[in-house]
Amino acid sequence: MNALRLVARRQVRTLMRAAGVRSCAPTFTTSPSMQLRTAKKAAPKKVAKKVTKKAVAKKPAKKVTQKTLATKRASALKKAAAAQKKAARKAAQKAARKAAADKKRARISARILSRKQRAAAQRSRQLAAKNQRIAAKKAALEKKRSTRKAIRASGAVNPTALFVQKVGTGKGRVDIKALAAQWKALSEDQKQQYRVQAKKNLATRNATRLRLKANSAVKNKYALFIKNNFAAAYEAAKKTNSTPRGTFRAASAAVAKKYKSQ
């Protein structure tokens, strides 16, 4: 069926052409852009000419005037000055950064050194305080030993102990039981001699104790005076001083002056 239709169409077209009848088929027009592209494709391509040495040589040389040379020289000098200025600016920035880094490093070093110095000073203070405490303990112990030695120098204050001390001295190891038996075997007259000597020793010991106590009291006399008079002096100094520090100094000076005037 389709083949018969195609044949019929062809016959109709042939008859219409022979009769001079225009075809009724639709015509299509191309767009301007399409036409331009088609024209460009159809146009002959231009081939660039090769530049030869002769052609280059034939070009006339440009005339160089004094004004052009001066302009070029001024431009070159300007560029050189700008480059030098830029290099100087970079060098200054680099020097500034280096100075800042050195300053920061010095500040950190000073901080570390100060910290080390403070730590060393604290250690020295602690060591000095420790040595002072040790020295004070040693002095107190020595004072106690000297006091005991001075008290014991008076001799035994008990008759039996005095007998044991006199008889047993220089004999090495002493048998206490044997010496007690010897003491019991003594007569009353012999024992009375030891009793009298023991009383004398006791009197000497008491006198030594009183002397040591008097010496200690003399050493602490100023401290005792401050204890008894500082409170009143402080209250009086409050009236003329507004700060605690000034009040303390004024009270201390008043107490010292009063002590010296005695």
Disulfide bonds with the S-S distance in Angstrom:
none
